[in-house]
């Protein structure tokens, strides 16, 4: 009997962990190639331009996997209101039109994951699928524990990243955004590690605490966010609102709002983040990524943003030192110092 060949889209630093499904379940996996200009262009060529970048990137990687013999493909399911949950249907339609005899399986991260794994391979027992899923969760959680923690007190500029999760996590799509910012001498905190997406329900109920996050302030930010937008938007739109407030309350110097064109949830909250910028005095820069995003222009914008934040922070610290006031990361204190 011919063995199935299975592939999946990349997910930044988590790609290798997801690939351990093959080790744990004895699947023949075709690891996804890092998204390239060629593969993204290929995906975009067969996907309507109104679909956002993750759909095009995933399709481009799937086409490459099919050329290597893949006949089963795994696509992430958002389990929410974002149209990401529909991508697998569109991608499968395109691949079959291109002549590939392939099935795309949506896989959820949550209580439905075990059944989704068994749908891909019915020969796997429920318990084996469950143990495999728990191992993957463990690996992701331990990876995230090693990251995303930055010091409370520092003279370095602190920048929070909010927005659509795939564009944040896949560095090949965001043009190595975090790496660029860190090379400019700033500290970066990602609001959406994959473990947060998986364990969000536990965090919301207070059953788990997030590594490197002040959960008391985090809950306060969530309460305040509801006043700005009192209903669920879909995707990670609501998270973008309350994480921006969280970063403001924690004294971050700026926030970068990352989204793929034309992401509906993140486009919806864009004006709300502008209001938070005005109300809390935290700088917010928006970066929209698509197939035509130029690296030179991105670098110029980032350099200007980080430079402005550095000069602003230097002036705040200088003013407070002249008044013999210890540097306080609270944004409201900074406003008072600058007025003094």
C-alpha positions as CSV (number, residue, x, y, z in Angstrom):
1,X,0.0,0.0,0.0
2,X,1.4,3.4,-1.0
3,X,2.2,5.6,2.0
4,X,0.6,9.1,2.1
5,X,2.9,12.1,1.8
6,X,1.8,14.9,4.0
7,X,2.8,18.6,4.1
8,X,1.8,21.7,6.0
9,X,2.4,25.5,5.8
10,X,5.3,27.1,7.7
11,X,4.7,28.9,11.0
12,X,8.0,30.8,11.8
13,X,9.9,29.3,14.7
14,X,7.2,26.7,15.3
15,X,7.6,25.0,11.9
16,X,10.0,22.4,13.2
17,X,7.7,21.6,16.2
18,X,4.7,21.1,13.9
19,X,6.9,18.8,11.8
20,X,7.3,16.5,14.8
21,X,3.9,15.2,14.0
22,X,5.7,13.0,11.5
23,X,8.1,11.7,14.1
24,X,5.3,11.0,16.7
25,X,2.8,9.5,14.2
26,X,5.2,7.9,11.8
27,X,3.9,10.0,8.9
28,X,6.0,10.7,5.8
29,X,6.1,14.4,6.0
30,X,7.3,16.9,3.4
31,X,8.6,19.9,5.4
32,X,7.5,23.2,3.9
33,X,10.1,25.3,2.2
34,X,10.6,28.8,3.7
35,X,8.3,31.1,1.8
36,X,10.2,32.8,-1.1
37,X,9.4,35.5,-3.5
38,X,8.8,32.8,-6.1
39,X,6.5,30.6,-4.0
40,X,4.5,33.6,-2.8
41,X,4.1,35.0,-6.3
42,X,2.9,31.5,-7.4
43,X,0.3,31.4,-4.7
44,X,-0.8,34.9,-5.5
45,X,-1.2,34.1,-9.2
46,X,-3.9,31.5,-8.4
47,X,-5.6,33.3,-5.5
48,X,-7.9,36.2,-5.8
49,X,-6.1,39.5,-4.9
50,X,-8.8,40.3,-2.3
51,X,-7.6,37.3,-0.2
52,X,-5.0,38.2,2.4
53,X,-1.4,37.3,2.4
54,X,-1.5,34.1,4.5
55,X,-3.9,32.5,2.0
56,X,-1.4,33.2,-0.9
57,X,1.6,32.1,1.1
58,X,0.0,28.8,2.1
59,X,-1.1,28.1,-1.4
60,X,2.4,28.7,-2.8
61,X,3.9,26.3,-0.3
62,X,1.2,23.7,-1.1
63,X,1.9,23.9,-4.8
64,X,5.6,23.3,-4.0
65,X,4.7,20.3,-1.8
66,X,2.4,18.8,-4.5
67,X,5.3,19.0,-6.9
68,X,7.2,16.8,-4.5
69,X,4.4,14.3,-4.3
70,X,2.3,15.4,-1.4
71,X,-1.3,14.0,-1.5
72,X,-2.5,15.2,1.9
73,X,-2.1,18.8,3.1
74,X,-2.7,20.3,6.6
75,X,-4.1,23.8,6.8
76,X,-4.6,25.7,10.1
77,X,-8.2,26.5,11.1
78,X,-8.7,29.7,13.1
79,X,-11.7,28.2,15.0
80,X,-13.2,31.7,15.0
81,X,-14.8,34.3,12.8
82,X,-11.7,35.1,10.7
83,X,-12.0,33.9,7.1
84,X,-8.7,31.9,7.7
85,X,-11.1,29.0,8.5
86,X,-12.1,29.0,4.8
87,X,-8.7,29.0,3.2
88,X,-8.4,25.2,3.1
89,X,-11.5,25.1,0.9
90,X,-10.2,27.7,-1.6
91,X,-6.7,26.2,-1.6
92,X,-8.0,22.7,-2.3
93,X,-10.2,24.0,-5.2
94,X,-7.1,25.7,-6.8
95,X,-4.9,22.7,-6.4
96,X,-7.4,20.4,-8.0
97,X,-7.9,22.8,-10.9
98,X,-4.1,22.6,-11.4
99,X,-4.4,18.9,-11.7
100,X,-3.2,17.7,-8.3
101,X,-5.1,14.8,-6.7
102,X,-4.8,16.2,-3.2
103,X,-7.0,16.7,-0.1
104,X,-6.5,19.6,2.3
105,X,-7.5,18.9,5.9
106,X,-8.3,21.8,8.3
107,X,-6.8,21.3,11.7
108,X,-7.9,23.2,14.8
109,X,-5.9,24.0,17.8
110,X,-8.2,23.0,20.7
111,X,-10.6,20.3,21.7
112,X,-11.2,19.3,18.1
113,X,-7.5,18.7,17.2
114,X,-7.5,15.0,18.1
115,X,-10.4,14.2,15.8
116,X,-8.8,16.4,13.1
117,X,-5.6,14.3,13.3
118,X,-7.6,11.1,13.0
119,X,-9.5,12.4,10.0
120,X,-6.1,12.8,8.2
121,X,-5.1,9.2,9.2
122,X,-8.0,7.1,10.5
123,X,-5.6,4.2,11.4
124,X,-4.3,6.3,14.4
125,X,-6.1,5.5,17.7
126,X,-7.7,8.3,19.6
127,X,-5.2,8.0,22.5
128,X,-2.2,8.1,20.2
129,X,-3.5,11.2,18.6
130,X,-4.2,12.7,22.0
131,X,-0.7,12.0,23.3
132,X,0.8,13.4,20.1
133,X,-1.2,16.6,20.5
134,X,-0.2,17.0,24.1
135,X,3.5,16.5,23.1
136,X,3.2,19.2,20.5
137,X,1.5,21.5,23.0
138,X,4.3,20.9,25.5
139,X,7.0,21.6,22.9
140,X,5.3,24.9,21.9
141,X,4.8,26.0,25.5
142,X,8.4,25.3,26.5
143,X,9.7,27.2,23.4
144,X,7.6,30.2,24.3
145,X,8.8,30.2,27.9
146,X,12.3,30.9,26.6
147,X,11.1,34.0,24.7
148,X,9.0,37.2,24.9
149,X,10.2,38.4,28.3
150,X,11.9,41.8,28.6
151,X,13.0,43.8,31.6
152,X,10.6,46.2,33.4
153,X,13.3,48.8,34.0
154,X,15.5,49.7,31.1
155,X,16.8,52.7,29.2
156,X,16.3,50.9,25.9
157,X,13.3,51.6,23.8
158,X,10.6,48.9,24.2
159,X,8.2,48.1,21.3
160,X,5.2,45.8,21.4
161,X,4.0,43.9,18.3
162,X,0.3,43.4,17.8
163,X,-1.8,42.3,14.8
164,X,-2.6,39.2,12.7
165,X,-0.8,36.2,14.2
166,X,0.6,34.5,11.0
167,X,2.1,37.8,9.8
168,X,3.6,38.3,13.2
169,X,5.1,34.8,13.5
170,X,6.3,34.1,10.0
171,X,9.5,36.1,9.7
172,X,9.7,35.4,6.0
173,X,6.5,37.3,5.5
174,X,7.2,40.2,7.8
175,X,10.7,40.6,6.4
176,X,12.4,39.6,9.6
177,X,10.7,42.5,11.4
178,X,11.7,41.6,15.0
179,X,15.3,40.9,14.0
180,X,15.5,44.3,12.2
181,X,14.2,46.2,15.3
182,X,16.5,44.4,17.7
183,X,19.5,45.3,15.5
184,X,18.4,48.9,15.8
185,X,18.9,48.7,19.6
186,X,15.3,48.3,20.7
187,X,13.6,45.6,22.8
188,X,10.7,43.8,21.2
189,X,7.7,41.9,22.8
190,X,5.4,39.8,20.7
191,X,1.8,39.9,22.0
192,X,0.8,36.7,20.1
193,X,3.1,33.7,20.7
194,X,1.5,30.5,19.4
195,X,1.0,29.3,23.0
196,X,-1.3,32.2,23.7
197,X,-3.4,31.3,20.7
198,X,-3.7,27.7,22.0
199,X,-4.2,28.5,25.7
200,X,-6.2,31.7,25.4
201,X,-9.2,30.2,27.1
202,X,-7.1,29.3,30.2
203,X,-5.5,32.7,30.3
204,X,-8.9,34.4,30.1
205,X,-10.2,32.4,33.0
206,X,-7.1,33.0,35.1
207,X,-6.1,29.3,35.1
208,X,-2.7,30.0,33.5
209,X,-0.3,33.0,33.6
210,X,1.6,34.2,30.6
211,X,5.3,34.2,30.7
212,X,6.7,37.7,30.9
213,X,3.2,39.4,31.2
214,X,1.8,41.3,34.2
215,X,-1.5,39.5,34.4
216,X,-3.1,42.1,36.7
217,X,-2.4,44.9,34.1
218,X,-3.3,42.5,31.3
219,X,-6.8,42.0,32.7
220,X,-7.2,45.7,33.3
221,X,-6.3,46.3,29.7
222,X,-8.9,43.8,28.6
223,X,-11.6,45.6,30.6
224,X,-10.6,49.0,29.1
225,X,-10.5,47.5,25.6
226,X,-14.2,46.6,25.9
227,X,-15.0,50.3,26.2
228,X,-13.4,51.0,22.9
229,X,-15.0,48.0,21.1
230,X,-17.7,46.1,23.0
231,X,-18.0,43.0,20.7
232,X,-15.9,40.3,19.1
233,X,-14.4,41.4,15.8
234,X,-12.8,38.1,14.7
235,X,-9.3,37.1,14.1
236,X,-7.0,38.8,16.6
237,X,-8.7,42.3,16.3
238,X,-9.7,42.4,19.9
239,X,-6.3,41.3,21.1
240,X,-4.7,44.1,19.1
241,X,-6.8,46.6,21.0
242,X,-6.2,45.3,24.5
243,X,-2.5,44.5,24.0
244,X,-1.9,48.0,22.7
245,X,-3.5,49.3,25.9
246,X,-1.5,46.8,27.9
247,X,1.8,48.1,26.4
248,X,0.7,51.7,27.1
249,X,0.0,50.9,30.8
250,X,3.3,49.0,31.1
251,X,5.3,52.1,29.8
252,X,6.3,50.7,26.4
253,X,7.5,53.4,24.0
254,X,5.7,52.3,21.0
255,X,3.5,49.6,19.3
256,X,3.8,48.3,15.8
257,X,0.5,47.1,14.3
258,X,1.2,44.3,11.8
259,X,-1.4,43.1,9.3
260,X,-1.7,41.5,5.9
261,X,-3.6,43.3,3.2
262,X,-6.6,43.3,3.2
263,X,-7.2,41.7,6.7
264,X,-10.8,42.6,7.8
265,X,-10.4,42.3,11.6
266,X,-7.1,44.3,11.8
267,X,-8.4,46.9,9.3
268,X,-11.5,47.3,11.5
269,X,-9.5,48.0,14.7
270,X,-7.0,50.4,13.0
271,X,-8.9,53.5,13.9
272,X,-9.4,52.2,17.4
273,X,-5.6,51.9,17.8
274,X,-5.3,55.4,16.6
275,X,-7.7,56.5,19.4
276,X,-5.6,54.6,22.0
277,X,-2.5,56.4,20.6
278,X,-4.2,59.7,21.3
279,X,-5.7,58.8,24.7
280,X,-2.6,57.1,26.1
281,X,0.2,58.9,24.3
282,X,1.8,55.7,23.0
283,X,3.3,55.8,19.5
284,X,1.6,53.4,17.1
285,X,2.9,52.5,13.6
286,X,1.0,50.4,11.1
287,X,2.8,48.0,8.8
288,X,0.7,46.4,6.0
289,X,2.3,43.4,4.3
290,X,1.4,42.0,0.8
291,X,3.2,40.4,-2.1
292,X,4.6,43.8,-3.2
293,X,6.0,45.0,0.2
294,X,9.4,46.5,-0.4
295,X,12.2,45.8,2.0
296,X,14.0,49.1,1.5
297,X,10.9,51.2,2.3
298,X,10.2,49.0,5.3
299,X,13.7,49.5,6.7
300,X,13.4,53.3,6.3
301,X,10.1,53.4,8.1
302,X,11.4,51.2,11.0
303,X,14.6,53.3,11.3
304,X,12.7,56.5,11.5
305,X,10.2,55.1,14.1
306,X,12.9,53.6,16.4
307,X,14.9,56.8,16.1
308,X,11.9,59.0,17.1
309,X,11.2,56.7,20.1
310,X,14.8,56.8,21.2
311,X,14.9,60.6,21.1
312,X,11.6,60.8,22.9
313,X,12.7,58.4,25.6
314,X,16.0,60.2,26.0
315,X,14.2,63.5,26.6
316,X,11.9,62.0,29.2
317,X,14.8,60.4,31.1
318,X,16.8,63.6,30.9
319,X,13.9,65.7,32.2
320,X,13.2,63.4,35.1
321,X,16.9,63.3,36.0
322,X,17.0,67.1,36.0
323,X,14.0,67.0,38.4
324,X,15.7,64.2,40.4
325,X,12.7,61.9,39.7
326,X,13.5,58.2,39.1
327,X,12.5,57.1,35.7
328,X,9.0,55.8,35.8
329,X,7.7,53.7,32.9
330,X,4.1,54.7,33.6
331,X,3.0,56.8,30.5
332,X,1.0,59.2,32.6
333,X,4.0,60.0,34.8
334,X,6.0,60.6,31.6
335,X,3.5,63.2,30.5
336,X,3.7,65.0,33.8
337,X,7.5,65.0,33.6
338,X,7.5,66.5,30.1
339,X,5.1,69.2,31.1
340,X,7.1,70.0,34.2
